[in-house]
Amino acid sequence: MTKQEMKVRTKKYALRIVKAVQALPNGRVGNVLGNQLLRAGTSVAANYRAVCRAKSAADFVNKLKIVEEECDESLFWMELLVESGVIAQSRFTNLMKEGDEILAIVVSAAKTTRASL
């Protein structure tokens, strides 16, 4: 996958996160957890853009680690929303699958790059 393709993919993920958060029921738990999901999920795309501007291989890996953390965090908030009963698992299944795939790609890219340093 090229950097441009990954930029598009992470942006689509962010947009899907936005729509998912908009669909959450209003209430204290939904709002708080939704805000956390919105921040982490949209950060995946924003930070991947920073990856594409890395100044060195080490900088590239460091920026990828931020994407990894944000993606993993977004998955955590989705799990919490489901497990707390705020939203049905079926509403997040595909989005969580995409998050898992993006996370795997980022982890693999970081390992590959680190091995070449």
N, C-alpha and C positions, 0 to 999 in steps of 0.2 A: 504494500500500500504506500503510495507516495505521500509526501507531506501535505500536498494540496488536498488529496482525497481524505486524509485524516482530519484536516481542518474542516472540511465539509461535514464529515461524519460527526465530529464533536459538536459542531454548531447545530446540526439536526438533533443531537442528543439534548443539547441545552434548550432548544425550542420545545422538544417533547416534555422536558422537565417543567417548563413554564406552563404548558397546557395542563399537565398533571396537577400542578399546584393550584391552578385556577379552578380545577374541578373538585378540589377537596372541600368537604363540608366546613362551614363556618363554625367556630368554637375555639376555645382556648388551646386545646391540644392540637387540633388541625392547623390552626394559624401558626403556632410556635414551631411545630415540626415542619410544616410547609415552608416557613421562612428559612429554616435551616437547610432543607432540601433545595430550595431555590438558590440559595447562596452557593452551596457546594456543587450542585449540578450545572449551573451556568458557569461556574469557575473552571470547570473542566475545559470548556472551549476557549475561554479567555486565556487560560494558562498554556494551552497547547499553542496558541498563536505566539506566545512568548518563546516557547520551545523552538519554533521556526526561526526565531531571530537570535538564537544562541551564538555566542562569540567563539566558543571552543567546544571540544568534545566533552570536557568536564562540565562546562556550563550547560550543555545540552542534557547531560545526565541529571544534573541538579534540578533543572526546570522540569524534566520528565517526572522526577520524584514528586514534585508538587502536584502535577496532573494525577499521578497515581494516588496520592493522599486524598485529593478532592473527589476523585471518582469513587474510591472506596468509601469515603464519608457519605457521598450521595446514596450509595447502596445501603449504608447503615440506616439513614433516615427513612428510606423506603421500607426497609425491614421493620423498623420501629412503627411506622404508620400502619403497616399490615398487622403486626403482632399486637398492637394496642387496639385493634378493631376499628380504627378510624376509616379504613378503606379496605375493600376486598382484595385478596391476593391477585385475583384475575385481572384487576385493573392495572397492576404493575408488572405482571409477568414478562411481557415483551420489553418493557423499558428496563427492567432489571437484567434481562438477558443481554441487551445492548450495552448496559453499563459493565457487565462482566466481560464482554468481548473487548470493549475499549480498554478496560483495565489489563486484560491479558496482553493486548498489543503493546501497551505502554511499558509493562513490566519486561516483556521480551526485548523491546527496543533498548531499554536501559541496560539490561544484562549484556546484550550484544555489543553495545557501545562501550560499556565498562570493560569488557573482555579485550577490546582492542586498544585500550589505553596503556 
